Amino acid sequence: MPACIFAFIAAHAIGQGAVIWVFISEIFPNQHRATGQALGSFTHWIFAALLATFFPAMIAAFPPGVVFAFFAGMMVLQLVWVATMVPETKGVPLEQIEQTLGVR
């Protein structure tokens, strides 16, 4: 199980762990950016706390492989969602992102 935990930490640190902070700083229009970042940060930390709270109970109730397979499946679903729904913002001006998202 430690190998799975270390693999998760490594993958999370170079992927979703860092990307979420860039995403929430770019996706909101200027007039709502502070509120949007606060809401994004709040929900991120609440769900991180819930995960840390319930993970030991999940490991006790199910075999560790099942728990990690569940989280791996959730990451695959997230990858599909990001690939199909999240616009690329690298090198794109904020105004063009807003136009793409239909923000006035």
VMD Tcl script that builds the backbone (N, CA, C; Angstrom):
set m [mol new atoms 312]
animate dup $m
set s [atomselect $m all]
$s set {name element resname resid chain x y z} {
  {N N MET 1 A 0.806 -1.197 0.000}
  {CA C MET 1 A 0.000 0.000 0.000}
  {C C MET 1 A 0.855 1.270 0.000}
  {N N PRO 2 A 1.989 1.336 0.701}
  {CA C PRO 2 A 2.790 2.566 0.634}
  {C C PRO 2 A 3.188 2.942 -0.789}
  {N N ALA 3 A 3.462 1.961 -1.637}
  {CA C ALA 3 A 3.831 2.276 -3.026}
  {C C ALA 3 A 2.678 2.977 -3.741}
  {N N CYS 4 A 1.447 2.542 -3.488}
  {CA C CYS 4 A 0.283 3.188 -4.105}
  {C C CYS 4 A 0.126 4.624 -3.604}
  {N N ILE 5 A 0.338 4.814 -2.309}
  {CA C ILE 5 A 0.221 6.160 -1.745}
  {C C ILE 5 A 1.295 7.077 -2.335}
  {N N PHE 6 A 2.530 6.588 -2.419}
  {CA C PHE 6 A 3.607 7.401 -2.987}
  {C C PHE 6 A 3.352 7.710 -4.461}
  {N N ALA 7 A 2.842 6.738 -5.196}
  {CA C ALA 7 A 2.528 6.962 -6.616}
  {C C ALA 7 A 1.431 8.010 -6.754}
  {N N PHE 8 A 0.419 7.942 -5.889}
  {CA C PHE 8 A -0.653 8.940 -5.926}
  {C C PHE 8 A -0.104 10.331 -5.639}
  {N N ILE 9 A 0.716 10.447 -4.603}
  {CA C ILE 9 A 1.269 11.758 -4.236}
  {C C ILE 9 A 2.101 12.323 -5.387}
  {N N ALA 10 A 2.929 11.495 -6.000}
  {CA C ALA 10 A 3.763 11.959 -7.110}
  {C C ALA 10 A 2.910 12.403 -8.293}
  {N N ALA 11 A 1.912 11.605 -8.645}
  {CA C ALA 11 A 1.048 11.950 -9.776}
  {C C ALA 11 A 0.229 13.201 -9.473}
  {N N HIS 12 A -0.246 13.304 -8.259}
  {CA C HIS 12 A -1.071 14.454 -7.875}
  {C C HIS 12 A -0.240 15.743 -7.870}
  {N N ALA 13 A 0.999 15.650 -7.420}
  {CA C ALA 13 A 1.847 16.833 -7.323}
  {C C ALA 13 A 2.176 17.429 -8.689}
  {N N ILE 14 A 2.303 16.591 -9.721}
  {CA C ILE 14 A 2.646 17.131 -11.040}
  {C C ILE 14 A 1.423 17.334 -11.922}
  {N N GLY 15 A 0.275 16.934 -11.447}
  {CA C GLY 15 A -0.940 17.053 -12.255}
  {C C GLY 15 A -1.975 17.913 -11.570}
  {N N GLN 16 A -3.033 17.263 -11.115}
  {CA C GLN 16 A -4.175 17.947 -10.527}
  {C C GLN 16 A -3.793 18.816 -9.337}
  {N N GLY 17 A -2.829 18.399 -8.551}
  {CA C GLY 17 A -2.442 19.163 -7.373}
  {C C GLY 17 A -1.999 20.579 -7.690}
  {N N ALA 18 A -1.285 20.757 -8.775}
  {CA C ALA 18 A -0.806 22.089 -9.156}
  {C C ALA 18 A -1.749 22.781 -10.130}
  {N N VAL 19 A -2.353 22.026 -10.991}
  {CA C VAL 19 A -3.177 22.603 -12.056}
  {C C VAL 19 A -4.414 23.307 -11.526}
  {N N ILE 20 A -4.997 22.802 -10.451}
  {CA C ILE 20 A -6.234 23.401 -9.946}
  {C C ILE 20 A -6.028 24.857 -9.557}
  {N N TRP 21 A -4.865 25.197 -9.026}
  {CA C TRP 21 A -4.633 26.574 -8.601}
  {C C TRP 21 A -4.479 27.501 -9.806}
  {N N VAL 22 A -3.879 27.029 -10.863}
  {CA C VAL 22 A -3.774 27.823 -12.090}
  {C C VAL 22 A -5.156 27.960 -12.720}
  {N N PHE 23 A -5.888 26.867 -12.740}
  {CA C PHE 23 A -7.221 26.862 -13.356}
  {C C PHE 23 A -8.148 27.866 -12.679}
  {N N ILE 24 A -8.231 27.839 -11.340}
  {CA C ILE 24 A -9.172 28.746 -10.685}
  {C C ILE 24 A -8.715 30.200 -10.763}
  {N N SER 25 A -7.427 30.434 -11.007}
  {CA C SER 25 A -6.981 31.820 -11.139}
  {C C SER 25 A -7.239 32.368 -12.538}
  {N N GLU 26 A -7.447 31.500 -13.522}
  {CA C GLU 26 A -7.644 31.956 -14.900}
  {C C GLU 26 A -9.088 31.891 -15.379}
  {N N ILE 27 A -9.892 31.054 -14.818}
  {CA C ILE 27 A -11.191 30.743 -15.410}
  {C C ILE 27 A -12.270 31.781 -15.091}
  {N N PHE 28 A -12.098 32.552 -14.036}
  {CA C PHE 28 A -13.129 33.517 -13.661}
  {C C PHE 28 A -12.870 34.872 -14.301}
  {N N PRO 29 A -13.939 35.577 -14.736}
  {CA C PRO 29 A -13.753 36.925 -15.284}
  {C C PRO 29 A -13.254 37.880 -14.192}
  {N N ASN 30 A -12.633 38.967 -14.615}
  {CA C ASN 30 A -12.005 39.891 -13.664}
  {C C ASN 30 A -12.943 40.359 -12.557}
  {N N GLN 31 A -14.178 40.707 -12.899}
  {CA C GLN 31 A -15.080 41.253 -11.887}
  {C C GLN 31 A -15.503 40.211 -10.855}
  {N N HIS 32 A -15.312 38.927 -11.135}
  {CA C HIS 32 A -15.693 37.866 -10.198}
  {C C HIS 32 A -14.497 37.015 -9.768}
  {N N ARG 33 A -13.317 37.430 -10.141}
  {CA C ARG 33 A -12.130 36.596 -9.904}
  {C C ARG 33 A -11.878 36.334 -8.419}
  {N N ALA 34 A -11.931 37.347 -7.575}
  {CA C ALA 34 A -11.646 37.158 -6.149}
  {C C ALA 34 A -12.656 36.210 -5.511}
  {N N THR 35 A -13.924 36.422 -5.812}
  {CA C THR 35 A -14.965 35.554 -5.265}
  {C C THR 35 A -14.822 34.136 -5.801}
  {N N GLY 36 A -14.549 34.023 -7.086}
  {CA C GLY 36 A -14.397 32.703 -7.696}
  {C C GLY 36 A -13.215 31.940 -7.135}
  {N N GLN 37 A -12.095 32.625 -6.942}
  {CA C GLN 37 A -10.925 31.963 -6.370}
  {C C GLN 37 A -11.179 31.565 -4.921}
  {N N ALA 38 A -11.882 32.407 -4.183}
  {CA C ALA 38 A -12.203 32.063 -2.791}
  {C C ALA 38 A -13.101 30.828 -2.748}
  {N N LEU 39 A -14.113 30.795 -3.608}
  {CA C LEU 39 A -15.009 29.641 -3.649}
  {C C LEU 39 A -14.262 28.388 -4.105}
  {N N GLY 40 A -13.424 28.517 -5.117}
  {CA C GLY 40 A -12.648 27.377 -5.593}
  {C C GLY 40 A -11.699 26.846 -4.537}
  {N N SER 41 A -11.021 27.736 -3.849}
  {CA C SER 41 A -10.102 27.333 -2.788}
  {C C SER 41 A -10.853 26.679 -1.637}
  {N N PHE 42 A -11.977 27.261 -1.270}
  {CA C PHE 42 A -12.795 26.727 -0.184}
  {C C PHE 42 A -13.260 25.303 -0.489}
  {N N THR 43 A -13.826 25.108 -1.665}
  {CA C THR 43 A -14.316 23.773 -2.001}
  {C C THR 43 A -13.170 22.773 -2.131}
  {N N HIS 44 A -12.030 23.210 -2.662}
  {CA C HIS 44 A -10.868 22.328 -2.777}
  {C C HIS 44 A -10.439 21.828 -1.403}
  {N N TRP 45 A -10.299 22.732 -0.436}
  {CA C TRP 45 A -9.823 22.342 0.896}
  {C C TRP 45 A -10.873 21.567 1.668}
  {N N ILE 46 A -12.152 21.878 1.475}
  {CA C ILE 46 A -13.204 21.106 2.155}
  {C C ILE 46 A -13.193 19.663 1.672}
  {N N PHE 47 A -13.136 19.465 0.359}
  {CA C PHE 47 A -13.127 18.097 -0.161}
  {C C PHE 47 A -11.826 17.367 0.169}
  {N N ALA 48 A -10.710 18.079 0.256}
  {CA C ALA 48 A -9.455 17.453 0.681}
  {C C ALA 48 A -9.571 16.990 2.137}
  {N N ALA 49 A -10.190 17.806 2.985}
  {CA C ALA 49 A -10.389 17.421 4.387}
  {C C ALA 49 A -11.345 16.236 4.509}
  {N N LEU 50 A -12.415 16.244 3.707}
  {CA C LEU 50 A -13.347 15.112 3.733}
  {C C LEU 50 A -12.667 13.824 3.289}
  {N N LEU 51 A -11.853 13.913 2.268}
  {CA C LEU 51 A -11.128 12.736 1.789}
  {C C LEU 51 A -10.202 12.203 2.876}
  {N N ALA 52 A -9.445 13.097 3.509}
  {CA C ALA 52 A -8.540 12.668 4.570}
  {C C ALA 52 A -9.303 12.086 5.763}
  {N N THR 53 A -10.495 12.601 6.021}
  {CA C THR 53 A -11.306 12.108 7.128}
  {C C THR 53 A -11.853 10.712 6.851}
  {N N PHE 54 A -12.363 10.493 5.643}
  {CA C PHE 54 A -13.032 9.230 5.342}
  {C C PHE 54 A -12.120 8.138 4.775}
  {N N PHE 55 A -10.907 8.489 4.357}
  {CA C PHE 55 A -10.012 7.502 3.765}
  {C C PHE 55 A -9.716 6.329 4.714}
  {N N PRO 56 A -9.385 6.567 5.987}
  {CA C PRO 56 A -9.128 5.414 6.870}
  {C C PRO 56 A -10.336 4.482 6.996}
  {N N ALA 57 A -11.534 5.041 7.044}
  {CA C ALA 57 A -12.729 4.202 7.127}
  {C C ALA 57 A -12.937 3.412 5.834}
  {N N MET 58 A -12.605 4.027 4.706}
  {CA C MET 58 A -12.735 3.320 3.424}
  {C C MET 58 A -11.757 2.156 3.355}
  {N N ILE 59 A -10.529 2.367 3.812}
  {CA C ILE 59 A -9.521 1.307 3.807}
  {C C ILE 59 A -9.933 0.180 4.757}
  {N N ALA 60 A -10.583 0.540 5.870}
  {CA C ALA 60 A -11.034 -0.484 6.821}
  {C C ALA 60 A -12.219 -1.273 6.264}
  {N N ALA 61 A -13.055 -0.626 5.471}
  {CA C ALA 61 A -14.267 -1.272 4.975}
  {C C ALA 61 A -14.050 -2.061 3.685}
  {N N PHE 62 A -13.093 -1.659 2.878}
  {CA C PHE 62 A -12.855 -2.291 1.575}
  {C C PHE 62 A -11.385 -2.650 1.443}
  {N N PRO 63 A -11.073 -3.603 0.590}
  {CA C PRO 63 A -9.654 -3.887 0.332}
  {C C PRO 63 A -8.975 -2.650 -0.266}
  {N N PRO 64 A -7.721 -2.391 0.115}
  {CA C PRO 64 A -7.034 -1.191 -0.390}
  {C C PRO 64 A -7.038 -1.092 -1.916}
  {N N GLY 65 A -6.914 -2.217 -2.599}
  {CA C GLY 65 A -6.929 -2.182 -4.061}
  {C C GLY 65 A -8.227 -1.635 -4.621}
  {N N VAL 66 A -9.336 -1.967 -3.970}
  {CA C VAL 66 A -10.647 -1.468 -4.411}
  {C C VAL 66 A -10.730 0.045 -4.216}
  {N N VAL 67 A -10.240 0.517 -3.078}
  {CA C VAL 67 A -10.278 1.957 -2.792}
  {C C VAL 67 A -9.430 2.720 -3.808}
  {N N PHE 68 A -8.215 2.234 -4.060}
  {CA C PHE 68 A -7.348 2.922 -5.011}
  {C C PHE 68 A -7.886 2.797 -6.438}
  {N N ALA 69 A -8.518 1.685 -6.764}
  {CA C ALA 69 A -9.135 1.540 -8.088}
  {C C ALA 69 A -10.282 2.535 -8.250}
  {N N PHE 70 A -11.051 2.733 -7.189}
  {CA C PHE 70 A -12.130 3.728 -7.236}
  {C C PHE 70 A -11.571 5.117 -7.533}
  {N N PHE 71 A -10.521 5.507 -6.791}
  {CA C PHE 71 A -9.933 6.826 -7.012}
  {C C PHE 71 A -9.276 6.927 -8.382}
  {N N ALA 72 A -8.674 5.851 -8.845}
  {CA C ALA 72 A -8.098 5.853 -10.197}
  {C C ALA 72 A -9.200 6.042 -11.237}
  {N N GLY 73 A -10.329 5.376 -11.029}
  {CA C GLY 73 A -11.466 5.541 -11.941}
  {C C GLY 73 A -11.984 6.973 -11.946}
  {N N MET 74 A -12.033 7.592 -10.777}
  {CA C MET 74 A -12.479 8.982 -10.689}
  {C C MET 74 A -11.509 9.899 -11.439}
  {N N MET 75 A -10.210 9.595 -11.373}
  {CA C MET 75 A -9.225 10.398 -12.085}
  {C C MET 75 A -9.359 10.224 -13.598}
  {N N VAL 76 A -9.707 9.026 -14.039}
  {CA C VAL 76 A -9.938 8.805 -15.472}
  {C C VAL 76 A -11.142 9.629 -15.930}
  {N N LEU 77 A -12.214 9.620 -15.121}
  {CA C LEU 77 A -13.378 10.447 -15.463}
  {C C LEU 77 A -13.013 11.924 -15.492}
  {N N GLN 78 A -12.186 12.355 -14.555}
  {CA C GLN 78 A -11.763 13.750 -14.551}
  {C C GLN 78 A -10.938 14.064 -15.793}
  {N N LEU 79 A -10.061 13.154 -16.176}
  {CA C LEU 79 A -9.251 13.361 -17.376}
  {C C LEU 79 A -10.138 13.525 -18.603}
  {N N VAL 80 A -11.159 12.698 -18.717}
  {CA C VAL 80 A -12.092 12.808 -19.847}
  {C C VAL 80 A -12.802 14.161 -19.800}
  {N N TRP 81 A -13.249 14.556 -18.613}
  {CA C TRP 81 A -13.944 15.840 -18.480}
  {C C TRP 81 A -13.020 16.993 -18.864}
  {N N VAL 82 A -11.793 16.977 -18.363}
  {CA C VAL 82 A -10.846 18.054 -18.682}
  {C C VAL 82 A -10.553 18.087 -20.179}
  {N N ALA 83 A -10.333 16.917 -20.762}
  {CA C ALA 83 A -9.993 16.859 -22.195}
  {C C ALA 83 A -11.139 17.349 -23.074}
  {N N THR 84 A -12.372 17.177 -22.620}
  {CA C THR 84 A -13.509 17.548 -23.465}
  {C C THR 84 A -14.163 18.877 -23.087}
  {N N MET 85 A -14.009 19.325 -21.850}
  {CA C MET 85 A -14.771 20.489 -21.395}
  {C C MET 85 A -13.940 21.711 -21.009}
  {N N VAL 86 A -12.679 21.528 -20.674}
  {CA C VAL 86 A -11.863 22.639 -20.186}
  {C C VAL 86 A -11.073 23.231 -21.349}
  {N N PRO 87 A -11.263 24.526 -21.603}
  {CA C PRO 87 A -10.538 25.133 -22.723}
  {C C PRO 87 A -9.055 25.312 -22.402}
  {N N GLU 88 A -8.223 25.226 -23.425}
  {CA C GLU 88 A -6.795 25.490 -23.274}
  {C C GLU 88 A -6.604 26.989 -23.085}
  {N N THR 89 A -5.828 27.379 -22.078}
  {CA C THR 89 A -5.629 28.802 -21.799}
  {C C THR 89 A -4.183 29.241 -21.974}
  {N N LYS 90 A -3.294 28.337 -22.354}
  {CA C LYS 90 A -1.886 28.695 -22.512}
  {C C LYS 90 A -1.722 29.691 -23.666}
  {N N GLY 91 A -1.195 30.857 -23.348}
  {CA C GLY 91 A -0.931 31.871 -24.353}
  {C C GLY 91 A -2.173 32.567 -24.897}
  {N N VAL 92 A -3.327 32.335 -24.265}
  {CA C VAL 92 A -4.574 32.942 -24.734}
  {C C VAL 92 A -4.899 34.131 -23.834}
  {N N PRO 93 A -5.143 35.315 -24.407}
  {CA C PRO 93 A -5.494 36.479 -23.585}
  {C C PRO 93 A -6.810 36.250 -22.832}
  {N N LEU 94 A -6.929 36.863 -21.661}
  {CA C LEU 94 A -8.115 36.712 -20.835}
  {C C LEU 94 A -9.387 37.087 -21.592}
  {N N GLU 95 A -9.306 38.119 -22.397}
  {CA C GLU 95 A -10.487 38.560 -23.149}
  {C C GLU 95 A -10.976 37.472 -24.100}
  {N N GLN 96 A -10.044 36.771 -24.731}
  {CA C GLN 96 A -10.422 35.694 -25.657}
  {C C GLN 96 A -11.005 34.500 -24.896}
  {N N ILE 97 A -10.464 34.209 -23.714}
  {CA C ILE 97 A -11.024 33.138 -22.887}
  {C C ILE 97 A -12.458 33.477 -22.506}
  {N N GLU 98 A -12.670 34.734 -22.090}
  {CA C GLU 98 A -14.024 35.165 -21.735}
  {C C GLU 98 A -14.970 35.040 -22.917}
  {N N GLN 99 A -14.496 35.400 -24.105}
  {CA C GLN 99 A -15.334 35.293 -25.307}
  {C C GLN 99 A -15.653 33.823 -25.601}
  {N N THR 100 A -14.663 32.948 -25.465}
  {CA C THR 100 A -14.869 31.521 -25.697}
  {C C THR 100 A -15.893 30.961 -24.723}
  {N N LEU 101 A -15.836 31.414 -23.456}
  {CA C LEU 101 A -16.762 30.903 -22.441}
  {C C LEU 101 A -18.102 31.616 -22.440}
  {N N GLY 102 A -18.235 32.650 -23.263}
  {CA C GLY 102 A -19.501 33.372 -23.357}
  {C C GLY 102 A -19.708 34.361 -22.227}
  {N N VAL 103 A -18.614 34.853 -21.643}
  {CA C VAL 103 A -18.706 35.827 -20.568}
  {C C VAL 103 A -18.637 37.218 -21.166}
  {N N ARG 104 A -19.541 38.084 -20.709}
  {CA C ARG 104 A -19.531 39.465 -21.230}
  {C C ARG 104 A -18.612 40.340 -20.455}
}
mol reanalyze $m
mol bondsrecalc $m
mol representation Tube
mol addrep $m
